[in-house]
Amino acid sequence: MNYCKKGDAVLLDSLTEVKKELKKKMKKKSVCLPSLSEHDKKCIEHIKEKTRQLNQNNVTRTQAYFKFYLQYPEIHWALLGHMISRNVGWNMTDLKGELLTKLLSEKEQLAFFTFLERGSWLIFQDIYSQFLIYDLGVRRGKEMFHLLPFFHTSTFMETMWRYFWRSGDRYTLAIAMVINEQSYLEKRLIQNDRLQKNVTGTVGFKMYEFLRLNNILFPYYPGGKEQKASLVGATSRQFTSLHKRILFGKNLYSLLFQRGEILEGVLKWAHGSPHTGSRKDYWPDLFNDINESYPRALYKRRVKNCLLKKDANRLYSPPLKYAWPAASHDDRSEEDWFEDWSVMEYLKGEANFDGEILTSYCKTFETIELAVMAKEALLLREDGT
């Protein structure tokens, strides 16, 4: 580490100044770390330990995001991250649920879970330390972003946090976080050779996209009234494209924060629906966290237009704690992803997204059920020959 004297923070009041600062940082070969007081060192250890404690699994991460948003609603990404993290949890438990266990081998299930868990862990490890440094600054009445380099935070985000501290620009900070988290994952997850071989480059992953299992759902109570949850959301396309993922994140942000009735309804639903990882959390009339089906029985169509057929059992969707054990992780890479100031172009223009997802989501069930029945029929035919 290269240490230097702690100087005054750069004052950033406009995005033009942000761009100039980022261009200047790109030219530097190394990061100059400020010297630390004993209090700063204790703060760093506290932040590392608290982040470690809350980064145990998808449920602890998801709850931590929501709790932070309730404390600091100006940090919009905390709520967006909470809702996306819920979806990651549902995707994890789907792998041990009613349908995908009939389509994916145990090896494929584990590979997909490892991929989802690693990405979820990496993002939390990166973003939550930033949240705690912001919290520290608010409580002390002065910004503490000189601590960010000690957590290997991107120089891009260090610059954007300083801009937010002075401007209060909630939208720009949220989209900057979308850019940061997806860029952060690019080399560590998406371009990881081992994960490409075992997950993103497999036939199973292509099937995952074909079956439209990559839906992001935001359950909400229309009009803020507690009743059966309605759904808005979107389906991710070309997940391995960084550009597409950033645009997708912008769309999800616009859906959540640019329509007051959606934001109110999502918050109402999230308050009353603790995250377990089971899809029963939002649709208990269609999903159950107890398996009601007979083992080894051939699968029959149960769902039409997102409603159970008469006398059909609900689909099994287990809680995370029963689906997967706690996972261990290697330390993250310290490499800074920021290499090109032109990523700021993503900050321009707000997305306008209607979020209609129900028709597509309902068709997903029908497609998966047909795939399950086709596979079972093929296996029967093979056994009979």
Secondary structure by P-SEA (a helix, b strand, c coil): ccccccccccccccaaaaaaaaaaaaaccbbbbccccaaaaaaaaaaaaaaaaacccaaaaaaaaaaaaaacccaaaaaaaaaaaaaaaaaaaaaacccccccccaaaaaaaaaaaaaaaaaaaaccaaaaaaaaaaaaaccccccccccccccaaaaaaaaaaacccaaaaaaaaaaaaaaaaacccccccaaaaacccccaaaaaaaaaccbbbbbbbbcccccccbbbbbbbbcccccaaaaaaaaaaaaaaccccaaaaaaaaaaaaaccccccccccccccccccccccccccccccccccccccccccbbbbcccccccbbbbcccccccccccccccccccbbbbbccccaaaaaaaaaaaaaaaaaaaaaaaaaaac
